[in-house]
Amino acid sequence: MSFTENDMKRQMVLLQEIESQSDRGTAIVGAAWVEEELKAALKANLLDDEVVYKRLFQNGRLSDFSSCIDLSYMLKLVDKSQYQDLEKIRRIRNEFAHKLTDKNLEELSFNNASISDRCMQLSCIQNEKITDPRHAFCRACAILYSEFYFLTIVPKIRYQP
């Protein structure tokens, strides 16, 4: 199985949605996009038991982004650099979601020093010539989404019942 034309169209629609948002919207929607696909990758790599899955992921111990990031790392679905990128994306999302201004009482944006630094340090975009932190964040979300999408097609973990 491979990346289909419909998969590509879906990714383009999602990327356009992220890029059309305010900085706050971009951070929240972009992180949600990555989180959704990470959960799909986890589901594809776990034992197929819908009851237990719902208990864990819908309102249970794995319902939040942070827990899913940790579990994906512990199961070796993501490597150390992906884990660190996911943590940066989660922290950026949380900063936009829970703060209206930075410490200087300026509106939060991707140009704020702490957010900009984290975006430019995302390891998955280090081989690209990106100078804009917002673009770095969007690109990192697209890269991670694609990597997790492929984990739903070709799971790393094979459980035998």
N, C-alpha and C positions, 0 to 999 in steps of 0.2 A: 504494500500500500504506500502511496506517496501523497505529496501535497497536491490537491486537486485544484482546478480552476475556481470552484466555489470556495475552497479554503482561502485561496489568494484574494478573492473578492471580499470575503469576510474580513480578512486582515486589513485590507485597504480601507474598508468602511470604518473599522475600529480605529485605525491610525488617523483617518481624516477627522473622526469625532474627537479624538484626543487633541489634535492640532488646532481644532476650531474653538476650543475651550479657553477660558481665562487661565492664568497660571494655576490658580487654586483648583479649577476644574480639571486641568491637565494632570496635575499630581494625583488627584483623587481617582479620576476615571482610569488613568494609565495604570496605577497600582491595582485597581480593581480588576482590570483586564488581565494583568499578570497573575494575580491571586486566583482568579477563576480558572485559568489554564493550569496553574500549579495544582489546584485541587483535582482537576480532571486527570492530570498525570499521576497523582497519588492514587486516585481511584483505580486507574488502569493497572497499577502495579501492586494492588492489594488483593487479597482474597475476595472473590465475588460473593459478598453477603450484604445485600442492600439494607437489611434491618440494622446490622451493626454499623455499616457505613453511615447511615442517617443518624444513628445515635451518637457517633463520634463527630461527624462533620456539620450537622445542621445546627444543633444547639449544645453540642457537647464539648469535650476537651480540645477538639481540633477545629472548632468553628472560627477561630481567629487566624489571621495571616501569619502572625508570629509562630504559632504552634505548627502550622503547615510548613513553614520555612525550616524549622528545627527538625521536624519529622523527615522531610525530603532529604536533608543533609545526613541524618542518622541512617537512613536507608540507602545512602549513596546514590540517590537519584540526581543530586546536584553536587558539584565539587566545591571546594573551599572558596574559590573566587566567585562562583555563582551564588553561593550562600551569602557572601559578603555583599554582593550587588543587591540581592533580595533584601537584606537588612537595610541597606542604604535607601532603597526605594520605599520600604515600609516606613522608615524614619522620616523621609521627605513627605510622604503621604500624611503621616500623623501630624507633622508640623503644620502643614497647610490645613488639615482638618480641625485642629484644636487651637490654633493661634490665629489671631487676626492681624497682629503686627509683630515685627521683630523687636529685639531689645532696644532699638533706637526709636521705637514707635512708628516705624515706617511700614507701609503695606508689604506683606510678604510677596515675594516674587522669586523667580528663578535667578534673578540677579543679586539677591541677598547673599552675602559672603558665605555663610555656612551652607546654604542650599546649593549655591553655585559650585563650591568646592566639592561637595559630595557627588554632584552630577558629573563633574569633570573627572572624578576619581573612579567612576564605574568601570570596572576592568573589561567588561564585554565590548566597550567602544574604544579601547585604547589603541587599536590598530587603524582607527578611522581618523580623518582630519576634521574633527568637530570642535568648534570654538565657542558655540553657543550652548549654555547649560540647559536651556529648555529643549533644544534639539537633541542634546546628549541624553536627557531623560526619556524623551519619546523614542529615540532609537534603541536605547537599552530595553525599554518595555517591549518593543517589537522583536528584538533579538531573543529575549527570554521567553516571550510568548511562543515564538517559533520552536525553540528548544523543548518547551514543555508540550507543545502540540505533538511533536514527534515522539515523545515518551508515551503519549496516549495511543499512538499507532504501533510502536514497537516497544513494548514494556521491557525494562531492564531486569525486572524480578519475575521469575517464573515459579509460581506455586503449584504444586501438584496436590489435588485433594486426596 
